[in-house]
Amino acid sequence: MIKLKNILKGKKKINEENKFGLDYSDVDHWVVHDSLRDMNDGVNGIGASESADNYGWQDEKNYQGATKELNKEILKIVGPYYKAKQKFEKDATNAYKLKEKIFKKWRSKDGSSQYD
């Protein structure tokens, strides 16, 4: 069991995980909300959450089941975005190679060299 004093001291987060740059926890649905909102430039993550979302469950396992399913569905949304972003970053980093190839082709057609 996680002790509240350890959480407050920042020693241990509540079973927090990270995938595709998204933080989530199977025991607190608010973690995925905050992380999704941060990824989406502050736009509301999973909608407003009321106390009724967290409290009043007859069985805590049902709340955890709902939270796990929510995390799974949100990861399906975030996964393709994350992979596309990684590809973009790689391609953008290597854009100079594309420029060199194109300019070499056109310099050849022009009959000039870069330092004429």
SULBELBEL-V466082 format. One record per residue. N is the residue number from 1. RES is the residue in three letters. SS is DSSP state (a for helix, b for strand, c for the rest). PHI is phi in radians with two decimals (NA if undefined). Layout:
<<N/RES/SS/PHI> <N/RES/SS/PHI>>
//
This chain:
<<1/MET/c/NA> <2/ILE/c/-1.47> <3/LYS/c/-1.54> <4/LEU/a/-1.00> <5/LYS/a/-1.11> <6/ASN/a/-1.24> <7/ILE/a/-1.13> <8/LEU/a/-1.10> <9/LYS/c/-1.40> <10/GLY/c/1.35> <11/LYS/c/-1.29> <12/LYS/c/-2.58> <13/LYS/c/-1.53> <14/ILE/c/-1.32> <15/ASN/c/0.78> <16/GLU/b/-1.38> <17/GLU/b/-2.24> <18/ASN/b/-2.47> <19/LYS/b/-2.53> <20/PHE/c/1.01> <21/GLY/c/1.37> <22/LEU/b/-1.90> <23/ASP/b/-1.44> <24/TYR/b/-2.71> <25/SER/b/-2.48> <26/ASP/c/-1.40> <27/VAL/c/-2.04> <28/ASP/c/-2.62> <29/HIS/a/-1.19> <30/TRP/a/-1.23> <31/VAL/a/-1.09> <32/VAL/a/-1.18> <33/HIS/a/-1.05> <34/ASP/a/-1.07> <35/SER/a/-1.17> <36/LEU/a/-1.12> <37/ARG/a/-1.08> <38/ASP/a/-1.12> <39/MET/a/-1.19> <40/ASN/c/-1.82> <41/ASP/c/0.93> <42/GLY/c/1.50> <43/VAL/c/-1.19> <44/ASN/c/-0.88> <45/GLY/c/-1.07> <46/ILE/c/-2.02> <47/GLY/c/1.63> <48/ALA/c/-1.09> <49/SER/c/-2.17> <50/GLU/c/-1.77> <51/SER/a/-0.96> <52/ALA/a/-1.09> <53/ASP/a/-1.21> <54/ASN/a/-1.70> <55/TYR/c/-2.01> <56/GLY/c/1.55> <57/TRP/c/-1.28> <58/GLN/c/-1.17> <59/ASP/c/-2.37> <60/GLU/a/-1.00> <61/LYS/a/-1.10> <62/ASN/a/-1.20> <63/TYR/a/-1.10> <64/GLN/a/-1.12> <65/GLY/a/-1.11> <66/ALA/a/-1.11> <67/THR/a/-1.16> <68/LYS/a/-1.09> <69/GLU/a/-1.14> <70/LEU/a/-1.03> <71/ASN/a/-1.02> <72/LYS/a/-1.06> <73/GLU/a/-1.21> <74/ILE/a/-1.15> <75/LEU/a/-1.11> <76/LYS/a/-1.13> <77/ILE/a/-1.32> <78/VAL/a/-1.32> <79/GLY/a/-0.91> <80/PRO/a/-1.08> <81/TYR/a/-1.07> <82/TYR/a/-1.10> <83/LYS/a/-1.14> <84/ALA/a/-1.14> <85/LYS/a/-1.14> <86/GLN/a/-1.09> <87/LYS/a/-1.11> <88/PHE/a/-1.03> <89/GLU/a/-1.07> <90/LYS/a/-1.15> <91/ASP/a/-1.12> <92/ALA/a/-1.16> <93/THR/a/-1.15> <94/ASN/c/-1.69> <95/ALA/a/-1.08> <96/TYR/a/-1.06> <97/LYS/a/-1.14> <98/LEU/a/-1.12> <99/LYS/a/-1.05> <100/GLU/a/-1.05> <101/LYS/a/-1.08> <102/ILE/a/-1.17> <103/PHE/a/-1.16> <104/LYS/a/-1.09> <105/LYS/a/-1.06> <106/TRP/a/-1.31> <107/ARG/a/-1.14> <108/SER/a/-1.08> <109/LYS/a/-1.11> <110/ASP/a/-1.36> <111/GLY/c/1.40> <112/SER/c/-1.86> <113/SER/c/-2.11> <114/GLN/c/-1.08> <115/TYR/c/-1.93> <116/ASP/c/-1.25>>
//
